[in-house]
Amino acid sequence: FSGLLGTVYRRGNLSFTRDGNSLISPVGNRISLFDLKNNKCETFPLATRLNIVCVGLSPDGSLAILIDEEGAALLVSLIGKCVIHQFYFHKPVHSVSFSPDGKKFVITKDNVALMYHAPGKKREFNAFVLDKTYYGPYDETTCIDWTDDSKCFAVGSKDMSTWVFGAERWANLIYYALAGHKDIIVACFFEENSLDLYTISQDAALCVWQCDTELDGLKPMPCKDAAKKDSAGINDEELLEESKGEEIRGKANPNEQETRNKVKYSRVAKHFFNKEGDFNNLTSAAYHKKTHLLVTGFASGIFHLHELPDFNLIHSLSISDQRIASISINCTGDWIAFGCSGLGQLLVWEWQSESYVLKQQGHFNSMVSLAYSPDGQYIATGGEDGKVKVWNTSSSFCFVTFTEHTSGVTSVTFTSNGYVILSASLDGTVRAFDLHRYRNFRTFTSPRPSQFSCLAVDSSGEIVSAGSQDSFEIFIWSMQSGRLLDVLSGHEGPISCLSFNPMKCVLASASWDKTVKLWDMLDSWRTKETLILNSDVLVVAFRPDGHELAVAALNGEITFWDHENAVQTGSIEGRHDLQMGRKELDKITAKQSAKGKSFTTLCYSADGQSILAGGLSKFVCIYNVKEQILMKKFEISCNFSLDAMEEYLDRRKMTEFGSMALFDDGGGGEDAVAIPLPGVKRGDMSYRHFKPEIRVTCLRFSPTGRSWAATSTEGLLIYSLDSGLIFDPFDLDIDVTPSNIRKKLHQKEYTVAIVMAFKLNEKKLIQEVIESVPSNEGEWICET
């Protein structure tokens, strides 16, 4: 695995790195690092079991804690990009935050806050050691914020209260409860070097709390008072052993004796965002303490910038019509990151210049098709949202989006020169896009409206063909003039796939009528051969040399044909290799449902010796064509938030009436669909909460033969043979080549060779040069 494209944000909190130039975004069960200065994106080669909902970064930026939907946590090294430790919190976690000094971190789950000792950077037997457990709120805790000196932290709750706890045993502050809101607490923030607090609720209300004590006014509790019962309700029985940590139980209404000589808060102001009633659903907030900048996001896609504590409005802007799920501000306060989970949108905005630093968005619905450019530098994808996006494989960014289609895109392809992208859609058009001017310069239509299900272009780029799924016809156009040249009839079912022979003027068409027809372009498009199969044909692909044709049918079989003589040369029974999973709502086993599943996409390797195959499964298979055996099987996802991931359902979730997933309680999350639509399989699902099914819709080998890409439910996945897919030289010159570097080594010019190797920035070459330096010259080279 070398990269994930097409998905920039799913859910969870966004986090800027320590230098403020990079942004970490959760994408499903993985995390992506966006380098905003160098304009690059990297997806880490690690994954959790379910979708990530919380990300906590250590202050030095070397460690991160990733927590999924069920409370399973991974301690990750951001330097080595590896997992150091795993931990299970047993319940869903709502937020996680490191203390500013990096010695502790707090997580919130249920109605408690748990404080742990921060783990080290090396492997430990138990990296998560519980220090204290804080009780107080009556409902789920939602947010955390620390004071600058790590002495105290505040926790917001769904019971409309905010609790301030002492990280250590302070004589004048163990806990303090703040009320005054009428809705769920969304965020709470301490003022810089102060105990003054801001609390923000979901009904768009902001409360300003002033404390009568400074941070240096907190007094440590004497040891003799900590060992016996004190006024905070902490007794000897509640002091647990060190392994379990200490419990601190807060009271919502402490008596007068307990509050004497304690820290006191007073509300000095209350501000409302919705003075005109327009902004009544506040969903996220972030605060930059040095510049006193407050950023709030709403369910309507609007965000506000205010200066505190005077609550002066600086800016208000709408970035979408979807809910803003997460906001983060970098260390300098210049860049603001927004994440919209509904659209899968990620934005980084520079508020002073009012310009976008980063603006990326994946496909709203799943991707259906992909195509590599001839040089392998770009990938074009088409989705069910009607958009065609072009991605740069080196930076992993989308640099252009075409939105001319009014319905789902079914197929995309590049012409041989790499400057034109063609796309077929269910709206009845085939469109040609120019990658120089980024415009739709040609639109091909049929005489009568037809829904196009597949697309192919010949090796010269002059002939464009598209198959219809309702009229069972194939339409041929001229790229130069845009005119319809011919309409090919003969199939008795929907056209499922088209493919041109790379070497000859032959077009292969597959249909649900159990036939593959070969059309001769030089012979007035007459049918050259008809290949009859035992089942509906789903996909066809020519070998790069044009001498062989691969056909995948509905019965799960891949057959190979000599199309010149219409003779079958081999077959692969691949249904058992797919290993279908059982969906939660399936009433039959995975073994029975696999009888109706098959491969839906095929692609030959560049040398034609191997073939990639994928379908309604989490596995992608690579077969050797000559030996007709399975060479390797890739598991593209281990995300159990997707459906059909397991072959067997959990028996603990089975009842006498079937799986517990069959019972829809009408719940769903915050983004639940208000009106369920019966029988819908795309777009707005019929259930208010649903699990997308894992599937592979398209596979393509890179023209270089060193990597391949797959469009799946999770996004656009790239697998590569090269460990460092991104070539990143430094101060490169025309003379800096591997041969010249080895020549310098042979001439014993070690210093020059090392500098040139660092410029080329290839790991293996650097290692070779360093190991070639004699040990007695190492000190002298380091000094120079």
N, C-alpha and C positions, 0 to 999 in steps of 0.2 A: 504494500500500500504506500502510495507516495503523495496523494492529494485528494481533497474533496472540493469540488467546484459546484456552483449552482445553488449552494445553501450557505447563507451568511449569518443567519440568526434563526433560532427556533423559539426558545424560551429560556428563562433564567436571567441572572444579572450580568451586565457588562462591566468589565474592569479594565482600567488603564494600567499599564505597567509603571514602574517607578519613575522612569525618565519622561513619561508622558507622551512618547512618540509611537507607542504600540498599544493595540487594543486586543483584549482577549474576549472572544465571543463564543458562547456555547452553541454548537450545531448538533442537535440530537444528542447522542451519547459520546460525542467528541468535542474538542475545543479547537478553535482556529485562532491563530495569532496574526493580526493585521499590522504590518509595518507601514505606518502612514507616511514616513519620510522617504522610504525607498520604494513605496508603492508595490508591495509584495504581500502575499498571503500564504501562510503555511498551516496545514492541519496536522496536529500531533498524532503520531502512530500509537495511540492508546485509546481505550474506550471503556466506558462504564457499562453496566448491564442494562440500565434503563436511561431515559432522557435526563440530562443534567438540569437541575433546577437552581443550584447554588454554587457559586465560585467565590472562594476566599483567597486573596493574595497576601503573602507575607510582606512586611514593609520593605525588606531588602530586595524583593522581586525574584527570589530564588526558588520559593516553594509556592504551591497552590493546593488548596483542598477542593476537590470536586465531589459534589453530593448529588445523588440521583433521586428519583421520585419516591423510592421506598426508604431512603435514609442510608444507603450504602455509600461510603466515602472512599475516595482514593487520595492519598498523599502523593503529589506529583512534583518531580524536579523539573523546573522550567529550563534549566541549563542543560541537563542530560536528556530531557524529554522522555523520562521513564517513570514508572510507578515505584515508589519507595515503600509504601505501606497501604494496607487495606483495613477498613474499619466499618462496623455496622452499628448504626444508632438505633435500629429496631423500629423507628417511627419516622414519618416524613419530616424533613427539616425545612424550615421556612427561610432562614438566613444564617450566614456565618460571617464572622468578622475577626481579624487579628487585632491585637492591641498595638498602638503606635510604636511601642518599644520592642515588639516582636516576641515577647516572652509568654504571652497567653493568647488564647483565642476562645470566642464564645459562639455557641450555636443555640438556636431557638427551636424547640419542638414542643408540641402540645402546649401546655400552659407554663412551661418551665424554661429557664435559661441555664445552660451547662457551660462551665468554664473549665478549659483544659490547659495543661502546660503545652506550650508550642513545641512541636517535634523538632528534632535535630535534622541536619542535612545528610546524615548517614543512616544506614539501616539499624533499627533498634528492635528489640524483642516486642516491646509495646510502645509505639510512638505516641499514642494518645493516652495520656494519664489524666484522669479526672481530678480537678482541684476542688471545685465547689459546685453545688446545685442550688439555684435560686428559685424559690417559689414566691408567688404573689398574685399574678394575674389569674382570673377565673376562666379565661378563654384562650384561644391559641395566640401565641406570641408571633409578631410579624416582622419586626425590624430591630436593628441594633446600631448604637453609635457610642464611640469611646471619647473620653476627654483626652487632651493632647499629652498629658503626662501618664496616661494609662492607670490612673488611680480609681476612676469610676466609669461606669457605662450605663446607658439608658436602653430600656427595652419597651417597645410599643406592643399593644395587644388589641385583639378584636373586641375586647370588653370595653373599649373606648377609654382605657386608662394607659398611662405611661409610668413606668417604674424606673427609678434611679437606684442603682445598687453600687456598693463599694467593692472594688476588686480585692481590697485587703480589709482587714478588720479595723475600721475606723471608729473611734469613740463617739463622734458626733454625726456619723452617717453609715448606717447599715443598709437601710432601704428608705425610699420615699416614694409615695404614690401620688400621681398628678391626674386629676380629672378635668372636666371642662369641655369635652367634645361630645358630639351627638352621633358619631359614626366611627367606623374602624380606623385605627391609627395606621397610616400608610408609611410615615417616616418620622424620625426624631433626630435632631442635630444639636450638638453642643456648640457653643460659641468658642472662638479660639482663646486658649489659655483661661478658660472660665468654666464655671458650673452653670451659667445661664443656658437655657434650653429653648429650642423651638420644636413644637409638635404640630404635625399636619395630619388631618383626617380625610377620609374618603369623600365627605360632603364639601370639600374645598374650603376648609377653615384652618387658619393658622393661629396658634396660641404662642405668645411670647412669655416665657417664665424667667423671672429674675431671682437669683439666689443671694441670700444674705451673707454667704461665706465664700471666700476666695479659695482657689485650689490649694494654696499653701496653708490654708486655715484648717485643713483636715488633720485631726489628731489621732495618732495611733492608739489602739486600745491596749491598756496595760495587760500584762500576761495574767495577773491574778484575776482580772475581771473576765478574761476570755475563758478561764478554766471553770468558772461556776456559772450558775444561772444568772442571766442578766435581763435587762428590761426589754431586749429585743426578742425574747421568746426562744433563745437558743440555750438548750440545756445539755447536760452530759450525755444523755441518751441520743441526742441528735448529732453529736460529734462522731461521725463514722470513722472507720479505719481509713488509713491513708489511701489505700487502693480504690476505695469507693468515693472518696472525697467528702467534703463537708457540706451539710445542708443548711441553708439560710431561708427561713420562712417569714415572709412579710405579711403584715396585716393591713387591710384596707383602711381600717379606722382604729389606729392606735390610741391608747388612752393618754391623758395629760402627762402622766409621770414619764411615759416612754418618749414623749416629744420634747421634754424639758432639756435645754442646752444642746439641742440638735440643730442640724441644718434645716433651714426653712425656705420654701419657695413661695413666690407670690406672682400671680398673673398680672402683667403690666399692660398687655394689649391683646386684642383678638381681631384678626383681619379675615375678610372673606374674598375669595376669588370670584364668586358668582353673584356679584352685586346686581347684575341684570338677569340672573337665572340661566345663563348660557352654559356655564361650566360647573356642573353639579356631580361629576364623577371623576375625581382625581385618582389616578392609577399609579403614579410613580413620582419620585422627587429626588433631587440631589442638591447638595449644598457645598460651596467652596468657602472654607473658613477665612482664608487670607483676604479674599476680595469681597466677602460678604454677599456672594452671588447665589441666589436660590433659583433653581430650575424645576418647574413642575410640569408634568405631562397629564393629559386627560384622555378619556375614552373616545373622544371625538377626533383625536389626532392633533389637537392644538397644544402648544406648549407656551409657557410664560417664563420670562426672566424678571426677577425682582431683586432689588437691593434691600438688604435687611440692616438694621431692625426697623427702618422707616417704611418699609413695604412700598418702595417706589418702583413702578412698572418701567422696565427698560425696553422690553421687546415682547411681542406676541406674534406667533407664526403658526400656520397649519402645515404640517408636513405630509399628512395623509388623512384618510377618513377612517382609519383603523386605530385601535387602542394602542397607546404608547406603553409598552410593558416594562421597559427599563431605561434608566438615564444614568450617565456617568460623566464626571468632569475630570479632566487631566490635572496634573499637579500645578501647572501654571495658571489654570483657570481660563485658558484661551479656547480650548476645544471641548465641545459637548457631544457625547455619543448618545444616540437614540436607537432603541430596538423596538420594532413593531412585529409581534409574533403572528398576527393575523395575516400579514402580507409577506412575512419572512424578509423584512426590510431592515437594513442597517445604515445609519447616517451618522457622519461626524461633521459638525457644524462649527465654524469659527464665528462667534457671535459679534466680535468687534468689526470685522470686515463684512459680515453677513454673507458669507460664502461657504460652499460645501468643500470640506477636505476629502470626504469619502461619501459616495452615494451608491450603494449596492443593493440589489434585490434579486432574489431567486425567482423561479417560476411559481406562480400562485398555486397551480395544481401540479401534478406530477409531470416530469419530462417524458416524452414519448420517443423522440428520435435524436440522434446525434450524427455528426460527420466531421472528420478530420480534414483540415486543409492539406493540399499536396505536400507542403513542407513540414507539416506536423506542428506548426507554431500556434495555430488557432483551432478551436473546436466550436462548431455551431450546434445549438440545441433548439428543439422545438417542443412546446408544451401544450397541454390542454387549455391553457389560458389564452391561446391564440398569439403568443409572442415568440419571436425568434431572437435568441441571444447569441452573441459571439464572445467567446472566452479566450483569454491569452493563457496558454499553458505554463509559461514561465512565471507570470505574476499571479495567476489564478483569479484575475479580475475580469469582470464583464465590461467591455469597453463600448459596446453599442447594442441597442435593443430596437428591433423592428416590431411595430404594433399595428401594421396595416391589416392583418387578418382579423376577421370578425368572429371566427369560430376556432376550434381546436386545430393545431398543426399536427399532421399525421406523419410527415416525412420531411427531412432536410438533406441537402447534398451540396457539395462544392463542384464547380466546373474544374476542368483539368488545369487551367491557368491559376486557380486559387483566388481570383478577384471577384467572382460572382457566386452568390449563395442562392439556391433555389429551394422553395418550400411549397408543399402541397397542404391544403387545408380542407376541412369539412364545409367551409363556406362556398365551395365551388370554384376556387381560384388557385392557380399556381403562380407564385410571384418570384421575380428575380430581383435581387438586391445587389447594389454596387458597393464594394468595400472601400472604394476610393472616396466616393462622395456620400456614402451612407444614405442612399435613397433607393426607393423602389422604382426601377427604371422600366420594368416590363411586367405586364399582368396577362396571364393566359387564362382563357375561359372556354367552356364547352358551349356548343350551340344551344343545348338545353341544360338547365341546372343539374349538376351532379356533385355528389360528395366524393372527393378524391381521398383514397385511402393509402396510396403509395406513389412513389416518384422515382424516376431514373433519368440520367443524362448520359449521352454517349461520350466516348473518350475525347472526341474533338470539341465537345461543348456546344455543338450546333443543333443537335436534336434533343428535344425534351419530351418525355412521355410521362403520363399519369394514368393510374387505374381508378375506375369508379367502383364504389361498393353498392350502388343502387341500380345503375343501368347495365352493369357487367361489361362495360366497354373500356377500351384503351384509347386515349387521345394522344396524337402526335403533333407537336408544334415545332416551328422553326425559331431558334433563339434570335437569329438575325432580324427577321421581319416580324415576329410575333404572330404569324398566321397559323391557322390550323391546317396541317398537311393531310392528315388522314384520321379516320376513326376505325379501330380494329374491333371487329365483333367475332364471336365464336365461343366465348366462355358462357357457361350456364349458371354461374354463381358469382358472388362478389370477388373482385380482384384483390388478392391479399398482398402480393409483392411483385415488383418488377426489377430486372437486373440486366444491364447491357454487358455483352462480352467485351472485355478490355481490348482484345486483338482483332475481332471481326465485327462486321455489321449485323449482329444477331441480338435480338431482344428476347429474354425469357420472361414469361408471365405465369404466375401461380394463382390458382383460384380455389374456391371452396367446392368446385365441381369435381375434385379429385384428379385434376389434370394440370400439367405444365406444358404450355405451348411455346414453341420457338418460332419467332418471326424474322424473316430475312429482309433486311432494309433495302438491299440492292435488287430484290425481286418483287418490287411493288408491295412490300409488306405482306407477302403471302405466308401462310403457315408452312414452315419448313418441316417440323416434326411435332408430334403430340405425345407426351410421356404420360402414361396412365398409372396412377398409384392406387393404393388400397384405402386411402383416407383423405380427408380434406387437406389441401396443401396450404401451409402457413407462411413459408419463407423459402426463397431460393437465393443462391449466391454462386457466382462464377469464381473459379480459381484465378489468381492474378495472371497466369499465362494463358488463360482462356480455354484450356483443354479439358477441364472438368467442371461439372455442375453439381452442387450440393443442394439437396431438397429436404426440408423438415416438414413432417406431416402431423396430423392431429393424433395419430396413434403413438407418438413419442419416438418415432423412428427417423433416423437421418440416413438418406440414401445418396449414393454418389453415381453419377451418370457420365458416360461418354456421349456427349450430345451430338457428335458428328454421326455416330452410328446408332444412336438411340438405344444404347445397351447399358444396363446397370452394372457397375463395376464393384460395388461394395455397399454395405449397410451397417449401421450402428444402432443397436437397441439401447437407447439412453434414458428410458423412463425411470429406471431404478436409480440412475445416477443423480437425478434431480432431487430425490429425497424430499418429497412434499411435506409440508407441515400441516397441522390441523388447526383450523381457525377456531376461535372461542365459541362461535355460534354454529359451527358445523355439528350436525347430528350423526355423521358417519365418521369413521376413522380415517386417518391420513392415508392408509393403504388403499382404502376404497376410493377416496377422492383422487388419488394419483392416477387412477385409470382414465380419468378425463383430462389430465394435464399433459403438456408437451412442451417442446422447445418452440419459442416464438421469435428468436433472433439467432442468426448465424453470421460468422465472419471468418474468412481465411486469413492466416498469417501472411506476412510479406513474401515468404519463400514458398508458400502453398503446401508445406508439409504438415501443418497443424490447422485445426479449426476450432474456433470458439463457439460455444453454444450456451444459451441461457433462456430462462422462461419464468413461469410462475413459481419461483423458488428462491431461496437465499443463496443458492450455489451457482457458480459459473464453471462449466466443464471445458477442459482443453483436451481434444482427442488427437491422436496421431492418425492421419488419413490413410497412410499405407498399411499400417498394422491394425487399424480400426480398434484401438484400445484407448482407455482413459489414461492420460498422462498425469494430469493434476486437476484438483478440484478446489476452487477458491470459495471461501465463505465470506460474502461481501458485507455481512452485517451480523453483529452479536447483540443488537438492540432489541430487547424483549418488550419495549413499548410498542413495537410493530406486531401485527397479527401474523399467524401462520409461521411462527418461528420454531415451535416445538412439534415433534411428531406425536407426542402423547400429552393430553391435558392433565393438569394436576388433579389427582383423585380427591383431594381435600376440598376442591371446589365443585365436585360433582354431587348432585342430589338425585332423588328418585325421579324428579321431573326433568333432569338434564343439567347442563352446566349452569352455574350461578350467573354467568355472563349473559344468559338468555333473558334475565329479568332486568328490564330497563326501569330504574327508579326515577328517571326524568331529571337526574342531577346534572352531571357535567361540571365543567369548570367555570371560570369567570367568563370565558368566551363561548359559552353554550349557545347553540342555535335556539332561538325562541320558539319556532314552529317546526316540528318534525315533519318531513316529507316522506311518505311511504314509497318504498321501492327504488329510491334514488341511490345510484352507485358512484356518482361523481359530483364534485362541487359540494353543495350542502347535503350532508348525509342524512339518512332517514332517522338516525338516532342522535340524540343531543350530544352524547359522547361516543366516540368510535375509535378504533385502532386501525390505522392504515395497514393494508396488507403488503408484505414484502414481495417484491417482484423485480425482475430485470426486463426492461422494455426494449433496450437496444445495446448492441455490442459492436465496437469497432477497434481494429488494430491501427496503431499509428503507422504512417508510411515509413518511419524509420525502423519499425520492427522491434523496437526496444521497450515499448509500452503499449497498453490497451486501455480503453475507457468503456465504462458501462453507465447507462442511465438507469437509475433504480428509484425506489421509493424515498431513499435518503438523499438523493442528489446525483451529481455526476462524479463517479469514482474513477480514479486513475491508478493503475498498477504498473510498476516499472521495474525493469531489471537493474537500473542504475540506482545506487543508493542516494546519490546527490543528483536529482533530476534537473535542478536549477543550476545553470552554468553562471557563476558569479565571479568574473575576473576583477582584478584591481589594477588600475593604471596600466592597462594592457597596451603593448606595442607590437608592431608587425614582426619584430625579431624574437619575441618571446614565444617560443614553441618548444614542445617536449624534446625534439631532436637537438635544438640549440642548447637546451639546459644540460642534456647528457654530454654534449660536446664540451661544454665548460667543465663538467665534472672530470672528463677524460684529460683535460688540460690542467687539472688541479686548481682551477679558479673557483674555489668553493664558495667564497663570499658572493660572487656574482651569480653563481648557480642557485644559491639559497634565495637571494632577492628575486631572481626571475621566477623561481618556483612559487614564491609567495604571491607574485603578481598574477600568475596563471591560476592559482588557488584551486588546484586539484589535489585532493588529500593523498592519494596514492603516490603521486609524483613528489610531493613535499616529503613524505615519509622516505621515499627512495633516496632523495638528495641528502637528507639529514643523516641517514644511516650510512651513507657513503663517505661522510666526513671523518677523517682520522681523529682518534681521541686526543692526540697530542696537539692538534690545531684548534680544538673546540674553544678554548679560552681566548685565543687570539681573535678568532672570528667573532665571538660575542662582543669583544671590546670594540671591534671595527664597526 
